């Protein structure tokens, strides 16, 4: 018990430094930052579903162009 009382001021100073420099975060702060990161990623990058849809549309366009090309060559 004497050791805890002896080192109590040092422990308080270290804890205050960690809190002041935001080295230790609260769950609320972590959740807020997580949501900010998710929003930023959604704005910057395409999702897998949208990429797959785009690939399907390109394939459909390629098929239609091939059909038009075949019609033009046969006539």
N, C-alpha and C positions, 0 to 999 in steps of 0.2 A: 504494500500500500504506500509505503514511503517513496518507492521508486516512481509511482504514478504521480504523486503530489510533486515530487522533485522535477519531473519532466513535463508536467502539465502546461507550463507557459510555452515551452518549445512546441508541444503538440498543438496547442491553440494557434500559434503563429504559423505553423506549417499548414494546418487546415484552412486558416484564413487566406493564406497565399494561394493555395490550390483553388479555393472558391473564387477569389478575386481574379485570378488569371484564367478562369473558366476551364481548368484542366478537368475538374470533376463536373459532370453535367447531370441535370435531373432528367427523369424519364420524359417529362413534358417537353423539355428542350430537344431531347433526342427525337421524339415523335414529330415535332415541328420541322426539324431539319430533314427528317426522312421524307415528309410530305413535300417539302421544297425540292428535294432531289428528284422525287418521282415526277413532279410537274415539269421540271426542267427536261428530264429525259423524254417525257411524252411529247414535249414541244420540239425537241431537236431530232429525234430519231423515229423512223417508221417501225410499225409493229410487224410481227411475222405474218399476221393475217392480211394486212394491207399489201405486203410484198407478194404473198401468194395470190391474192386477187389480181394484182397488177401482172404477174406472170401469166395467169389464166387469160386475161384480156389481150396480152401480147400474142399468146398462142392463137386465140380466136382471130385476131387481126391477120396473123400470118396465114392461117387457113383460108380466110376470105380473099386475101391477095393472091394466094396460089390458085384459087378457083377462078378469079378474074383473069389471071394470066393464062390459065388453061383455055378459057373461053375465047380469049383474043387470039391465041395461037391456032386453035382449031378452026376458026372462021376465016 
